Amino acid sequence: MNILVYLLVCLFFILLFVVGIYNTEDVTVNLILWHAGPAPMGAVIATAAILGIAFACAIGILDGIKIRIANRQLRRQLQRLDEECDALRLQLARHQGPTAPVEKEKARSF
């Protein structure tokens, strides 16, 4: 599955490269408060692709940080629960240790 994704991404960038090479006419980019140009269409496409990749990487990095923080919290919670479970087992073992065989003998005698 990952190979298919990588192939599709490579094909997409090859397509962008080809479109950029064949479209050499100058264009003006009109943003809300800023006008850029004239610039070659290929440069505009390449800039948009690079900025899109940077934005997607930033989102991925932030998401990865959130996942690591959540994993760290879950590990701490699991450790606390393990310690609590061990303490309860120890407490149970202390209460049932010497008295357990006596209770079994009483139960058999009835």
C-alpha positions as CSV (number, residue, x, y, z in Angstrom):
1,M,0.0,0.0,0.0
2,N,2.8,2.4,0.9
3,I,4.5,1.7,-2.5
4,L,1.3,2.7,-4.3
5,V,1.1,6.0,-2.4
6,Y,4.8,6.7,-3.2
7,L,4.2,6.0,-6.8
8,L,1.2,8.3,-7.0
9,V,3.1,11.1,-5.3
10,C,6.0,10.7,-7.7
11,L,3.6,10.7,-10.7
12,F,1.9,13.8,-9.4
13,F,5.2,15.7,-9.1
14,I,6.3,14.5,-12.6
15,L,3.0,15.8,-13.9
16,L,3.6,19.2,-12.1
17,F,7.1,19.3,-13.6
18,V,5.8,18.7,-17.1
19,V,3.0,21.3,-16.8
20,G,5.5,23.8,-15.4
21,I,7.9,23.2,-18.3
22,Y,5.2,23.6,-21.0
23,N,3.6,26.7,-19.5
24,T,6.3,29.3,-19.7
25,E,4.0,32.3,-20.2
26,D,4.1,35.0,-17.5
27,V,1.2,35.4,-15.2
28,T,0.3,37.8,-12.4
29,V,-0.7,36.3,-9.0
30,N,-3.4,38.3,-7.3
31,L,-3.6,37.7,-3.6
32,I,-6.0,39.6,-1.3
33,L,-3.7,42.4,-0.4
34,W,-0.7,41.7,-2.5
35,H,0.0,41.3,-6.3
36,A,3.0,39.3,-7.5
37,G,4.2,39.1,-11.0
38,P,4.7,38.8,-13.8
39,A,6.2,35.4,-13.1
40,P,6.4,32.2,-15.2
41,M,3.5,29.9,-14.8
42,G,5.9,27.0,-13.9
43,A,7.4,29.0,-11.1
44,V,4.0,29.8,-9.7
45,I,3.0,26.1,-9.8
46,A,6.3,25.0,-8.2
47,T,6.0,27.6,-5.5
48,A,2.4,26.5,-4.8
49,A,3.5,22.8,-4.6
50,I,6.4,23.6,-2.3
51,L,4.2,25.7,0.0
52,G,1.6,22.9,0.0
53,I,4.2,20.3,1.0
54,A,5.5,22.6,3.8
55,F,2.0,23.1,5.1
56,A,1.2,19.4,5.1
57,C,4.5,18.6,6.8
58,A,3.9,21.2,9.5
59,I,0.4,19.6,10.2
60,G,2.0,16.2,10.3
61,I,4.7,17.3,12.7
62,L,2.1,18.9,15.0
63,D,-0.1,15.8,14.9
64,G,3.0,13.6,15.7
65,I,3.8,15.8,18.7
66,K,0.2,15.4,19.9
67,I,0.4,11.6,19.5
68,R,3.7,11.4,21.4
69,I,2.3,13.5,24.3
70,A,-0.8,11.3,24.5
71,N,1.4,8.1,24.4
72,R,3.6,9.5,27.2
73,Q,0.5,10.2,29.3
74,L,-0.9,6.7,28.6
75,R,2.4,5.1,29.6
76,R,2.4,7.0,32.9
77,Q,-1.2,5.9,33.5
78,L,-0.4,2.3,32.7
79,Q,2.6,2.4,35.1
80,R,0.4,3.8,37.9
81,L,-2.2,1.1,37.2
82,D,0.4,-1.6,37.2
83,E,1.8,-0.4,40.5
84,E,-1.8,-0.2,42.0
85,C,-2.5,-3.8,40.7
86,D,0.8,-5.1,42.2
87,A,-0.1,-3.4,45.5
88,L,-3.6,-5.0,45.5
89,R,-2.1,-8.4,44.7
90,L,0.4,-8.1,47.5
91,Q,-2.4,-7.0,49.9
92,L,-4.5,-9.9,48.8
93,A,-1.6,-12.3,49.2
94,R,-1.0,-11.1,52.7
95,H,-4.6,-11.6,53.7
96,Q,-5.0,-15.0,52.2
97,G,-1.5,-16.4,52.8
98,P,-1.7,-18.5,56.1
99,T,-5.5,-18.6,56.4
100,A,-6.4,-20.0,53.0
101,P,-5.5,-23.7,53.7
102,V,-7.4,-23.6,57.0
103,E,-10.6,-22.3,55.3
104,K,-10.3,-25.0,52.7
105,E,-10.1,-27.7,55.4
106,K,-13.2,-26.2,57.1
107,A,-15.1,-26.2,53.8
108,R,-14.2,-29.9,53.2
109,S,-15.3,-31.0,56.7
110,F,-18.9,-29.9,56.1
